[in-house]
Amino acid sequence: MAKKKMINTLFLDIGGVLLTNGWDRKTRHLAVEKFKLDEEEINERHHLTYDTYESGKLSLDDYLNRVVFYEKRNFSHAKFKAFMFRQSKALPDMLEFIKKLKKKYNLKVTAVSNEGRELTQHRIETFKLHELFDAFVASSFVHLRKPDVDIYKYALDVSQVAPECVAYLDDRHMFVEVANALGINGIHHTGFESTRRELSKLGLTLNGK
């Protein structure tokens, strides 16, 4: 029997795994309340154009021009963007846990995320993600979005790793399924404890857990 290959690389989603989502329905709802916007209109415009922003084909200002500033407002782009950026928070335990795993096992760590350029850069700087990640395969950087299979192939090429040597964490079950189909060890992240247990099954443990 062939010996099972050891995990030497982590692919991580950022929003929903390490940090809160950058700009989801919940945070848009908070923005609607704060800035007194029409929620139905904002969400409709968002869904029509956000894929284009996440794919790196629009700047954040251009996205906001389409979604928020399509009519005159009594607040500025800068004020609205500052509100957006403030919504990013670290999720309990995950960042420190992954940092410790990386150090213990000398893992390569690659971000595989769907997110706009400005939000990604803000989160990298604010949470010092460059100290954790060796590479960022963000949709706005590579012009590919999950669940496009090519973004996972791109991450494999960038990381120079075989699929079976990768553990991949994502809070979207379908994205995990797509990765699994490539031979990647996908884990559907629903919380710290369940993910810790799943990683331990792959041989990645801290303090025997």
C-alpha positions, 0 to 999 in steps of 0.5 A: 500500500502506498504511504499517505502523503503528509500535509505540507501546505494550507490553503485558507479562505480569509473571510469566514475562516480567519476574519469576518466577511469583508462585505456581506449581506450583514455588513451591507445591512449595517451600512443601510441603517447607518447611511439611511439607504434603500436596502432593496436597491443597494442589494440589487445593484450589489448583486449585479456588479460585485462579481466584477469588483471581486474579479479585479475589474473594478476599483472600489470607488467604481463599485461604490459609484454603481451601488451607492453613489448613483445619486447624490449623497450627504456623505463621502466615498471616504466616509463610506469606505472607512465604515466598510473597512471597520467591519473586518474583525478577527474570528476567535482563536483561528489566526493564532491557531494557524500561526502555531500550526505553520510554525510547528510543521513548517507549513506553506500557507496560501490564501485562496479568497474571493475579495476585492483588491482594496478590501484584501489589502486593508485586511492584509495590513490591518491584521498583518496577514503577510506574517502568516501567508506566503502567497495571496491568490485573491480573486481580484489579484488573479482575475479568477473567482471560486468556484472556478476550478482554475483558481485552485489550480493556480494556487497549486502552481503558485505553491508548487504542491501536490493536491494531496499534500494540501489542507484547504479551509473554507466556510462555503461547502460548495467551494470545498467540494470543488477543491475535493474533486481536484484531490485537495483535502477540503474542510468545511469550516463551521467553527474553531473546534470542528476545524481543529478536529478535522485538521488533527485527522490529517496529522496537524495537531497542537498539544496532541489535540 
